[in-house]
């Protein structure tokens, strides 16, 4: 059945998985986020039932018609420290390869803006968070589940603001809640090198993770190019792959940004459009899939179903 749903060769289909973090333990605020135990179980299933390939190799084989059946790639976005501390050892034990798309502006003690919101809400005092004076409303935080929902709602409100305005609002929220925030969530340059030296691929993901569609074109190009240059300086090698921040075609990025990625020298790029890539897919807008299911049968069946789903972006 797997080969019928996910054939290889000339009819080859490629599922590219998206991960962000691999937590040491489950997070009560976000119970759907994967932890080390769940990640190890998923990699075990991938090893048994699928053919896991390095992304750059898989793209070449997809276009040449030499992809094996049930072909899968593993990718991580953003550049969290747990990618090196937790995910890498599990990948190495499993003998599997992954590509890590890293936003360079948060390396070495930085923190992504959404984590500033999440960690502030996690530690906020009281049963209600009143951000009315910032124009963001009031939110219940009496329970862990309410805190998770509040963090998600605030991130959604701020995500599509222009970068400078978004950062200004985040700073106001952080100042209003006024709790100590972690500075060890993201990778350090040495950990990026460790991923590279372990045989993993390093990919570009801009500097500050802006929504490119909401960014001035000159600034957008600089974000893409500077991220690539910084990563190449860290690993002392070529960075060939790129992931669009947030990644929804014609919503988070446009055709002009695809052309920028080509002109800057990347050889392929991934989006967050749904579905599996096929030979006719645009290699600069490859679809990806988030493996949300926590039970292995559902994980495996949904992944097989994803192979059969048409990609949102094909050309």
DRENTI-474243 format. One record per residue (C-alpha): residue number from 1; residue in one letter; x, y, z. Coordinates in steps of 0.05 Angstrom, whole numbers. Last residue first. Layout:
residues N
+-----+----+--------+--------+--------+
!   i ! aa !      x !      y !      z !
+-----+----+--------+--------+--------+
! NUM !  A !      X !      Y !      Z !
...
+-----+----+--------+--------+--------+
This chain:
residues 315
+-----+----+--------+--------+--------+
!   i ! aa !      x !      y !      z !
+-----+----+--------+--------+--------+
! 315 !  X !     99 !    509 !   -214 !
! 314 !  X !     71 !    457 !   -166 !
! 313 !  X !     45 !    496 !   -105 !
! 312 !  X !    -14 !    467 !    -65 !
! 311 !  X !     15 !    397 !    -72 !
! 310 !  X !    -35 !    342 !    -87 !
! 309 !  X !    -47 !    293 !    -30 !
! 308 !  X !    -26 !    221 !    -42 !
! 307 !  X !     40 !    227 !     -5 !
! 306 !  X !      3 !    261 !     52 !
! 305 !  X !    -40 !    199 !     61 !
! 304 !  X !     23 !    158 !     74 !
! 303 !  X !     43 !    209 !    126 !
! 302 !  X !    -26 !    207 !    157 !
! 301 !  X !    -22 !    131 !    162 !
! 300 !  X !     46 !    131 !    194 !
! 299 !  X !     31 !    185 !    246 !
! 298 !  X !    -37 !    154 !    260 !
! 297 !  X !     -6 !     85 !    273 !
! 296 !  X !     51 !    118 !    313 !
! 295 !  X !      6 !    156 !    361 !
! 294 !  X !     25 !    230 !    369 !
! 293 !  X !     -2 !    259 !    304 !
! 292 !  X !     24 !    328 !    288 !
! 291 !  X !     73 !    310 !    232 !
! 290 !  X !     76 !    379 !    197 !
! 289 !  X !     81 !    372 !    121 !
! 288 !  X !    122 !    410 !     70 !
! 287 !  X !    112 !    435 !     -1 !
! 286 !  X !    170 !    455 !    -46 !
! 285 !  X !    170 !    526 !    -70 !
! 284 !  X !    239 !    536 !   -101 !
! 283 !  X !    240 !    466 !   -130 !
! 282 !  X !    176 !    483 !   -168 !
! 281 !  X !    139 !    417 !   -169 !
! 280 !  X !    135 !    379 !   -235 !
! 279 !  X !    173 !    319 !   -209 !
! 278 !  X !    128 !    314 !   -149 !
! 277 !  X !    127 !    345 !    -80 !
! 276 !  X !     78 !    321 !    -27 !
! 275 !  X !     21 !    362 !      2 !
! 274 !  X !     10 !    426 !     41 !
! 273 !  X !     44 !    493 !     28 !
! 272 !  X !     93 !    508 !     84 !
! 271 !  X !    148 !    530 !     37 !
! 270 !  X !    215 !    500 !     19 !
! 269 !  X !    272 !    525 !    -23 !
! 268 !  X !    322 !    498 !    -74 !
! 267 !  X !    389 !    516 !   -105 !
! 266 !  X !    403 !    579 !    -65 !
! 265 !  X !    446 !    631 !   -100 !
! 264 !  X !    422 !    700 !    -83 !
! 263 !  X !    387 !    705 !   -150 !
! 262 !  X !    344 !    643 !   -137 !
! 261 !  X !    323 !    666 !    -68 !
! 260 !  X !    307 !    735 !    -96 !
! 259 !  X !    265 !    704 !   -151 !
! 258 !  X !    224 !    667 !    -99 !
! 257 !  X !    217 !    732 !    -62 !
! 256 !  X !    188 !    767 !   -123 !
! 255 !  X !    139 !    708 !   -131 !
! 254 !  X !    107 !    724 !    -64 !
! 253 !  X !    118 !    709 !     10 !
! 252 !  X !     75 !    702 !     72 !
! 251 !  X !      8 !    702 !     37 !
! 250 !  X !     22 !    686 !    -36 !
! 249 !  X !     54 !    620 !    -15 !
! 248 !  X !     50 !    604 !     60 !
! 247 !  X !    121 !    598 !     88 !
! 246 !  X !    121 !    623 !    160 !
! 245 !  X !    191 !    646 !    144 !
! 244 !  X !    210 !    620 !     74 !
! 243 !  X !    259 !    561 !     80 !
! 242 !  X !    325 !    561 !     41 !
! 241 !  X !    374 !    510 !     16 !
! 240 !  X !    445 !    515 !    -13 !
! 239 !  X !    488 !    539 !     45 !
! 238 !  X !    560 !    527 !     24 !
! 237 !  X !    617 !    518 !     73 !
! 236 !  X !    657 !    548 !    130 !
! 235 !  X !    603 !    530 !    180 !
! 234 !  X !    597 !    598 !    214 !
! 233 !  X !    615 !    641 !    154 !
! 232 !  X !    566 !    603 !    110 !
! 231 !  X !    513 !    615 !    162 !
! 230 !  X !    526 !    690 !    163 !
! 229 !  X !    526 !    696 !     87 !
! 228 !  X !    460 !    658 !     81 !
! 227 !  X !    426 !    701 !    134 !
! 226 !  X !    453 !    764 !    102 !
! 225 !  X !    425 !    745 !     34 !
! 224 !  X !    354 !    730 !     57 !
! 223 !  X !    348 !    790 !    104 !
! 222 !  X !    380 !    836 !     53 !
! 221 !  X !    330 !    815 !      0 !
! 220 !  X !    273 !    828 !     47 !
! 219 !  X !    300 !    896 !     66 !
! 218 !  X !    304 !    917 !     -7 !
! 217 !  X !    234 !    889 !    -19 !
! 216 !  X !    203 !    925 !     41 !
! 215 !  X !    173 !    872 !     86 !
! 214 !  X !    101 !    850 !     95 !
! 213 !  X !    106 !    795 !     42 !
! 212 !  X !    172 !    774 !     72 !
! 211 !  X !    141 !    758 !    140 !
! 210 !  X !    204 !    772 !    179 !
! 209 !  X !    247 !    717 !    210 !
! 208 !  X !    302 !    763 !    236 !
! 207 !  X !    363 !    739 !    196 !
! 206 !  X !    332 !    699 !    139 !
! 205 !  X !    317 !    624 !    141 !
! 204 !  X !    379 !    595 !    107 !
! 203 !  X !    396 !    521 !    109 !
! 202 !  X !    446 !    478 !    146 !
! 201 !  X !    450 !    405 !    127 !
! 200 !  X !    469 !    351 !    177 !
! 199 !  X !    534 !    312 !    172 !
! 198 !  X !    554 !    315 !    245 !
! 197 !  X !    602 !    371 !    228 !
! 196 !  X !    543 !    413 !    204 !
! 195 !  X !    504 !    402 !    268 !
! 194 !  X !    566 !    416 !    310 !
! 193 !  X !    579 !    480 !    270 !
! 192 !  X !    509 !    504 !    287 !
! 191 !  X !    523 !    485 !    359 !
! 190 !  X !    586 !    528 !    359 !
! 189 !  X !    546 !    587 !    332 !
! 188 !  X !    497 !    582 !    390 !
! 187 !  X !    428 !    555 !    380 !
! 186 !  X !    366 !    586 !    410 !
! 185 !  X !    329 !    578 !    476 !
! 184 !  X !    385 !    599 !    522 !
! 183 !  X !    367 !    671 !    538 !
! 182 !  X !    307 !    656 !    582 !
! 181 !  X !    260 !    712 !    605 !
! 180 !  X !    254 !    744 !    673 !
! 179 !  X !    184 !    772 !    686 !
! 178 !  X !    158 !    842 !    672 !
! 177 !  X !     88 !    831 !    644 !
! 176 !  X !     83 !    903 !    619 !
! 175 !  X !    156 !    906 !    595 !
! 174 !  X !    148 !    842 !    556 !
! 173 !  X !     84 !    866 !    525 !
! 172 !  X !    116 !    933 !    507 !
! 171 !  X !    176 !    899 !    476 !
! 170 !  X !    130 !    855 !    435 !
! 169 !  X !     94 !    916 !    409 !
! 168 !  X !    159 !    949 !    387 !
! 167 !  X !    183 !    884 !    355 !
! 166 !  X !    119 !    879 !    315 !
! 165 !  X !    123 !    952 !    293 !
! 164 !  X !    194 !    943 !    269 !
! 163 !  X !    178 !    878 !    232 !
! 162 !  X !    114 !    902 !    198 !
! 161 !  X !     54 !    871 !    234 !
! 160 !  X !     34 !    802 !    209 !
! 159 !  X !     54 !    762 !    270 !
! 158 !  X !     26 !    808 !    324 !
! 157 !  X !    -46 !    786 !    332 !
! 156 !  X !    -30 !    713 !    319 !
! 155 !  X !     25 !    715 !    372 !
! 154 !  X !    -24 !    744 !    421 !
! 153 !  X !    -76 !    690 !    408 !
! 152 !  X !    -26 !    633 !    414 !
! 151 !  X !      0 !    661 !    480 !
! 150 !  X !    -71 !    668 !    506 !
! 149 !  X !    -89 !    596 !    486 !
! 148 !  X !    -27 !    569 !    522 !
! 147 !  X !    -42 !    610 !    584 !
! 146 !  X !   -114 !    586 !    583 !
! 145 !  X !    -91 !    514 !    580 !
! 144 !  X !    -45 !    526 !    639 !
! 143 !  X !   -103 !    554 !    679 !
! 142 !  X !   -120 !    622 !    708 !
! 141 !  X !    -93 !    659 !    648 !
! 140 !  X !   -155 !    693 !    621 !
! 139 !  X !   -141 !    747 !    569 !
! 138 !  X !   -155 !    822 !    562 !
! 137 !  X !   -145 !    865 !    500 !
! 136 !  X !    -87 !    880 !    454 !
! 135 !  X !    -91 !    955 !    447 !
! 134 !  X !    -30 !    966 !    490 !
! 133 !  X !    -71 !    997 !    546 !
! 132 !  X !   -117 !    938 !    540 !
! 131 !  X !    -62 !    888 !    557 !
! 130 !  X !    -97 !    858 !    617 !
! 129 !  X !    -74 !    788 !    632 !
! 128 !  X !   -123 !    753 !    679 !
! 127 !  X !   -113 !    701 !    734 !
! 126 !  X !    -52 !    731 !    768 !
! 125 !  X !     22 !    734 !    752 !
! 124 !  X !     52 !    723 !    684 !
! 123 !  X !    103 !    667 !    680 !
! 122 !  X !     78 !    629 !    619 !
! 121 !  X !     52 !    693 !    588 !
! 120 !  X !    122 !    722 !    588 !
! 119 !  X !    151 !    657 !    561 !
! 118 !  X !    102 !    655 !    504 !
! 117 !  X !    109 !    728 !    485 !
! 116 !  X !    185 !    729 !    486 !
! 115 !  X !    182 !    662 !    450 !
! 114 !  X !    142 !    695 !    394 !
! 113 !  X !    196 !    748 !    387 !
! 112 !  X !    251 !    697 !    377 !
! 111 !  X !    306 !    700 !    430 !
! 110 !  X !    379 !    717 !    424 !
! 109 !  X !    434 !    686 !    466 !
! 108 !  X !    483 !    664 !    413 !
! 107 !  X !    438 !    658 !    352 !
! 106 !  X !    374 !    698 !    345 !
! 105 !  X !    392 !    740 !    284 !
! 104 !  X !    415 !    678 !    246 !
! 103 !  X !    346 !    649 !    229 !
! 102 !  X !    365 !    576 !    219 !
! 101 !  X !    337 !    523 !    172 !
! 100 !  X !    363 !    455 !    197 !
!  99 !  X !    363 !    398 !    147 !
!  98 !  X !    358 !    327 !    174 !
!  97 !  X !    393 !    260 !    164 !
!  96 !  X !    379 !    193 !    197 !
!  95 !  X !    423 !    140 !    228 !
!  94 !  X !    374 !    130 !    285 !
!  93 !  X !    426 !    140 !    339 !
!  92 !  X !    450 !    202 !    301 !
!  91 !  X !    380 !    230 !    294 !
!  90 !  X !    368 !    220 !    369 !
!  89 !  X !    434 !    254 !    386 !
!  88 !  X !    416 !    313 !    340 !
!  87 !  X !    345 !    323 !    366 !
!  86 !  X !    363 !    335 !    439 !
!  85 !  X !    421 !    384 !    448 !
!  84 !  X !    430 !    406 !    375 !
!  83 !  X !    357 !    417 !    357 !
!  82 !  X !    345 !    434 !    430 !
!  81 !  X !    382 !    499 !    418 !
!  80 !  X !    327 !    524 !    372 !
!  79 !  X !    346 !    546 !    301 !
!  78 !  X !    284 !    571 !    265 !
!  77 !  X !    258 !    512 !    225 !
!  76 !  X !    275 !    437 !    226 !
!  75 !  X !    272 !    391 !    166 !
!  74 !  X !    266 !    315 !    156 !
!  73 !  X !    260 !    287 !     86 !
!  72 !  X !    217 !    229 !     64 !
!  71 !  X !    215 !    182 !      4 !
!  70 !  X !    162 !    127 !      7 !
!  69 !  X !    186 !     99 !    -61 !
!  68 !  X !    257 !    115 !    -82 !
!  67 !  X !    270 !    178 !   -123 !
!  66 !  X !    306 !    167 !   -189 !
!  65 !  X !    262 !    210 !   -235 !
!  64 !  X !    315 !    263 !   -246 !
!  63 !  X !    274 !    318 !   -214 !
!  62 !  X !    258 !    277 !   -152 !
!  61 !  X !    329 !    252 !   -148 !
!  60 !  X !    357 !    323 !   -147 !
!  59 !  X !    307 !    345 !    -95 !
!  58 !  X !    321 !    283 !    -52 !
!  57 !  X !    396 !    296 !    -53 !
!  56 !  X !    386 !    367 !    -28 !
!  55 !  X !    337 !    343 !     25 !
!  54 !  X !    380 !    288 !     54 !
!  53 !  X !    340 !    223 !     47 !
!  52 !  X !    294 !    182 !     92 !
!  51 !  X !    265 !    120 !     58 !
!  50 !  X !    202 !    101 !     96 !
!  49 !  X !    172 !     43 !    136 !
!  48 !  X !    223 !     21 !    188 !
!  47 !  X !    268 !     82 !    193 !
!  46 !  X !    209 !    131 !    192 !
!  45 !  X !    174 !     91 !    246 !
!  44 !  X !    237 !     93 !    290 !
!  43 !  X !    243 !    167 !    275 !
!  42 !  X !    173 !    177 !    301 !
!  41 !  X !    187 !    139 !    365 !
!  40 !  X !    250 !    180 !    377 !
!  39 !  X !    211 !    244 !    366 !
!  38 !  X !    157 !    222 !    415 !
!  37 !  X !    207 !    207 !    470 !
!  36 !  X !    246 !    271 !    458 !
!  35 !  X !    185 !    316 !    460 !
!  34 !  X !    137 !    339 !    406 !
!  33 !  X !     91 !    399 !    415 !
!  32 !  X !     18 !    379 !    420 !
!  31 !  X !     18 !    389 !    495 !
!  30 !  X !     30 !    463 !    487 !
!  29 !  X !     21 !    496 !    556 !
!  28 !  X !     35 !    430 !    592 !
!  27 !  X !    102 !    424 !    554 !
!  26 !  X !    122 !    351 !    546 !
!  25 !  X !    194 !    335 !    568 !
!  24 !  X !    263 !    345 !    536 !
!  23 !  X !    230 !    386 !    480 !
!  22 !  X !    243 !    374 !    407 !
!  21 !  X !    231 !    441 !    372 !
!  20 !  X !    213 !    464 !    303 !
!  19 !  X !    195 !    405 !    260 !
!  18 !  X !    172 !    403 !    188 !
!  17 !  X !    170 !    339 !    147 !
!  16 !  X !    183 !    337 !     72 !
!  15 !  X !    142 !    285 !     35 !
!  14 !  X !    169 !    267 !    -34 !
!  13 !  X !    132 !    235 !    -91 !
!  12 !  X !    162 !    195 !   -148 !
!  11 !  X !    122 !    179 !   -210 !
!  10 !  X !    185 !    174 !   -253 !
!   9 !  X !    222 !    134 !   -200 !
!   8 !  X !    184 !    124 !   -134 !
!   7 !  X !    113 !    111 !   -113 !
!   6 !  X !     81 !    138 !    -50 !
!   5 !  X !      9 !    115 !    -46 !
!   4 !  X !     20 !     51 !    -86 !
!   3 !  X !     88 !     39 !    -52 !
!   2 !  X !     57 !     47 !     16 !
!   1 !  X !      0 !      0 !      0 !
+-----+----+--------+--------+--------+
